Amino acid sequence: MTTIYQITDPHVPLQGNDVQSAFLKLMRFIKENPADLLVMTGDMPGIDGSTEVYEWIKNKVPETQKYYVIPGNHDNADNLFSVFGGSICGNAEFLFTDPLDEIDLVFTNTGSTRFPVAHLNYLQQASIREDSILFTHFPTKKISDGFMDRTYPLGNIAEADKAIRESNIKHVFCGHFHTEFHIEDGYHLHVTPSPAFSIALEEPDIVFTGRCIPLRKIHIDGKICTTEVIYL
């Protein structure tokens, strides 16, 4: 059994406020309840992607917790990699695989708002085992007629969805939409909410629905993956 936590879109500011406090509460929970792996799927800073933001975040992650970080559209990928390094980012492209006993964990970079062609091709490799898991920032399907789908979708969403359908990926874990959502359509797409603020999924204009402190818990037993969102 492997246990993974996913945190996404924390939007941590340099100056202390409730959003920074929410991130610290998540880190305290992880320190007291460590997982085999923590994955942070992008949009780490508020509006400032400077190295200072990433250094602050890095210093708050429990020292004994294994973790990976991939970029979102609000990240500066070069600064992110310079602070966290290859052992946490995989490589400067943020494209890598971590094998488990029976499946693979695959990590890709959609921080540019698109899947790079090389990353889509990577997903097609036969070496990625059946029922594997993909972590990325953007949802890979249109899931609503709401503000985020209308305004900030993945730029090549049709190509990404097709590539994943034709791959050995069974579960995709992402963020970006600041809400909790799941759909099974060729594969499972799990959208994880943000601890910074929540956005109504179906509203055509942006509607903030308050703040919560979520993290996703993922259990992997062989090829079986189950998941839930925990609200602290």
C-alpha positions as CSV (number, residue, x, y, z in Angstrom):
1,M,0.0,0.0,0.0
2,T,1.3,3.5,-1.0
3,T,-0.3,6.6,0.4
4,I,0.1,9.9,-1.5
5,Y,-1.1,13.4,-0.5
6,Q,-1.8,16.0,-3.2
7,I,-1.9,19.7,-2.6
8,T,-2.6,22.1,-5.4
9,D,-3.0,25.9,-5.9
10,P,-1.9,27.1,-2.5
11,H,-1.1,30.6,-3.9
12,V,1.2,31.3,-1.0
13,P,2.0,35.0,-0.6
14,L,5.2,36.4,0.7
15,Q,3.4,38.4,3.4
16,G,1.5,36.5,6.1
17,N,-2.3,36.2,5.8
18,D,-5.0,33.6,6.0
19,V,-3.8,31.9,2.9
20,Q,-0.3,31.5,4.3
21,S,-1.8,30.2,7.5
22,A,-3.8,27.6,5.6
23,F,-0.5,26.3,4.0
24,L,1.1,26.1,7.4
25,K,-1.8,24.1,8.7
26,L,-1.4,21.6,5.9
27,M,2.2,21.2,6.6
28,R,1.5,20.6,10.3
29,F,-1.0,17.9,9.3
30,I,1.5,16.3,7.0
31,K,4.2,16.4,9.7
32,E,1.9,14.6,12.1
33,N,0.5,12.2,9.5
34,P,3.3,11.6,7.0
35,A,2.6,9.9,3.7
36,D,4.8,7.9,1.4
37,L,4.8,10.8,-1.0
38,L,3.5,14.4,-1.2
39,V,2.8,15.9,-4.6
40,M,2.2,19.6,-5.1
41,T,0.7,20.2,-8.5
42,G,1.4,23.9,-9.1
43,D,0.3,27.5,-8.6
44,M,2.5,27.6,-5.5
45,P,2.8,31.4,-5.2
46,G,0.2,34.2,-4.9
47,I,1.2,36.6,-7.6
48,D,4.9,36.5,-7.1
49,G,6.9,33.6,-8.6
50,S,10.2,34.9,-7.1
51,T,12.7,32.5,-5.5
52,E,11.8,34.0,-2.1
53,V,8.3,32.4,-2.3
54,Y,9.7,29.0,-3.2
55,E,12.4,29.2,-0.6
56,W,9.7,30.0,2.1
57,I,7.6,27.0,0.9
58,K,10.5,24.7,0.8
59,N,11.5,25.6,4.3
60,K,8.0,24.7,5.6
61,V,7.7,21.2,4.1
62,P,8.6,18.6,6.8
63,E,12.2,17.5,6.3
64,T,11.4,13.8,6.4
65,Q,8.5,14.0,3.9
66,K,9.4,12.8,0.4
67,Y,7.7,15.2,-2.2
68,Y,7.6,16.3,-5.8
69,V,6.6,19.7,-7.2
70,I,5.4,20.5,-10.7
71,P,4.4,24.0,-12.1
72,G,1.1,25.6,-12.7
73,N,0.3,28.7,-14.8
74,H,1.2,31.0,-11.9
75,D,4.6,29.5,-11.4
76,N,8.0,30.6,-12.7
77,A,9.3,27.2,-13.8
78,D,13.0,28.3,-13.9
79,N,12.8,29.7,-10.3
80,L,10.9,26.7,-9.1
81,F,13.5,24.4,-10.4
82,S,16.4,26.5,-9.2
83,V,15.1,26.4,-5.6
84,F,13.7,22.8,-5.3
85,G,16.2,21.0,-7.7
86,G,16.1,17.8,-9.7
87,S,15.3,15.4,-6.8
88,I,12.0,17.2,-6.2
89,C,11.2,18.4,-9.7
90,G,12.5,15.4,-11.6
91,N,14.3,17.5,-14.2
92,A,14.1,21.0,-15.6
93,E,11.3,19.9,-17.9
94,F,9.2,18.6,-15.0
95,L,8.7,15.4,-17.0
96,F,9.5,12.2,-15.3
97,T,8.2,8.8,-13.9
98,D,8.4,7.3,-10.5
99,P,7.7,3.6,-10.6
100,L,5.7,1.8,-7.9
101,D,5.4,-2.0,-7.6
102,E,2.8,-2.5,-10.3
103,I,2.1,0.9,-11.8
104,D,3.9,4.2,-12.6
105,L,3.5,7.7,-11.3
106,V,3.9,10.1,-14.2
107,F,4.5,13.8,-13.9
108,T,4.1,16.5,-16.6
109,N,4.3,20.2,-16.9
110,T,1.3,22.2,-18.2
111,G,2.4,25.4,-16.6
112,S,2.6,27.0,-20.0
113,T,-1.2,26.4,-20.3
114,R,-0.5,23.6,-22.8
115,F,0.8,20.1,-22.8
116,P,4.2,20.3,-24.7
117,V,4.1,17.9,-27.6
118,A,7.0,16.0,-26.1
119,H,5.0,15.4,-23.0
120,L,2.0,14.0,-24.9
121,N,4.4,11.7,-26.8
122,Y,5.9,10.6,-23.5
123,L,2.5,9.5,-22.3
124,Q,2.2,7.2,-25.3
125,Q,5.3,5.2,-24.3
126,A,4.6,1.5,-23.9
127,S,7.0,1.4,-21.0
128,I,4.4,3.2,-18.9
129,R,2.5,0.3,-17.3
130,E,-1.3,-0.2,-17.4
131,D,-3.4,1.6,-14.8
132,S,-0.8,4.2,-14.2
133,I,-1.3,7.6,-12.6
134,L,-0.7,11.1,-14.1
135,F,-0.1,14.3,-12.1
136,T,-0.4,17.6,-13.9
137,H,-1.8,21.1,-13.2
138,F,-4.7,21.6,-15.7
139,P,-7.8,19.4,-16.1
140,T,-7.5,17.4,-19.3
141,K,-11.3,17.5,-20.1
142,K,-13.9,20.1,-20.4
143,I,-16.0,19.5,-17.3
144,S,-18.5,22.4,-17.2
145,D,-19.8,25.5,-18.9
146,G,-18.5,27.6,-16.0
147,F,-15.9,30.4,-15.7
148,M,-12.8,28.4,-15.5
149,D,-13.7,26.1,-18.5
150,R,-14.6,29.2,-20.5
151,T,-11.7,31.4,-19.5
152,Y,-8.7,29.4,-18.4
153,P,-8.9,25.9,-20.0
154,L,-5.9,23.9,-21.1
155,G,-4.9,25.2,-24.5
156,N,-4.7,21.8,-26.3
157,I,-7.3,20.0,-24.2
158,A,-8.6,17.8,-27.1
159,E,-5.2,16.6,-28.0
160,A,-4.4,15.9,-24.3
161,D,-7.6,14.0,-23.7
162,K,-7.0,11.9,-26.8
163,A,-3.4,11.1,-25.8
164,I,-4.4,10.0,-22.3
165,R,-7.3,7.9,-23.6
166,E,-4.8,6.1,-25.9
167,S,-2.2,5.7,-23.1
168,N,-1.9,3.4,-20.1
169,I,-2.9,6.2,-17.8
170,K,-6.0,5.3,-15.7
171,H,-6.1,8.2,-13.2
172,V,-5.3,11.9,-13.7
173,F,-4.9,14.2,-10.6
174,C,-4.8,17.9,-11.2
175,G,-6.0,21.2,-9.8
176,H,-6.3,24.7,-11.3
177,F,-10.1,24.9,-11.1
178,H,-10.2,25.6,-7.3
179,T,-13.0,23.0,-6.7
180,E,-13.5,19.3,-6.1
181,F,-14.6,17.3,-9.1
182,H,-14.4,13.7,-10.5
183,I,-15.5,12.3,-13.8
184,E,-14.8,8.8,-15.4
185,D,-14.8,9.1,-19.1
186,G,-12.1,6.9,-20.7
187,Y,-10.0,7.5,-17.5
188,H,-10.6,9.0,-14.1
189,L,-10.1,12.8,-13.9
190,H,-9.8,14.0,-10.3
191,V,-9.8,17.8,-9.7
192,T,-8.5,18.8,-6.3
193,P,-9.6,22.0,-4.6
194,S,-7.3,24.8,-3.4
195,P,-6.6,25.9,0.1
196,A,-6.4,29.6,-1.0
197,F,-10.0,30.0,-2.2
198,S,-12.8,28.1,-4.0
199,I,-14.5,28.9,-7.3
200,A,-18.0,27.8,-8.3
201,L,-17.7,25.3,-11.1
202,E,-20.8,26.0,-13.2
203,E,-21.2,29.8,-12.8
204,P,-20.4,31.6,-16.1
205,D,-18.8,34.5,-14.2
206,I,-16.2,34.0,-11.5
207,V,-17.9,33.3,-8.1
208,F,-15.8,32.8,-5.0
209,T,-17.4,30.3,-2.6
210,G,-15.3,30.8,0.4
211,R,-12.1,29.1,1.7
212,C,-11.4,25.6,3.0
213,I,-8.2,23.7,3.7
214,P,-8.2,20.6,1.6
215,L,-5.7,18.0,0.6
216,R,-6.3,14.9,-1.4
217,K,-5.4,11.5,0.0
218,I,-4.6,8.7,-2.6
219,H,-4.3,5.0,-1.7
220,I,-2.6,2.7,-4.1
221,D,-2.7,-1.1,-3.5
222,G,-1.1,-2.9,-6.5
223,K,-3.1,-1.5,-9.4
224,I,-6.1,-0.3,-7.4
225,C,-6.3,3.4,-6.7
226,T,-8.8,5.0,-4.3
227,T,-8.9,8.6,-3.3
228,E,-10.7,11.1,-1.1
229,V,-10.4,14.8,-0.3
230,I,-9.8,15.6,3.4
231,Y,-10.8,19.0,4.7
232,L,-8.9,20.1,7.7
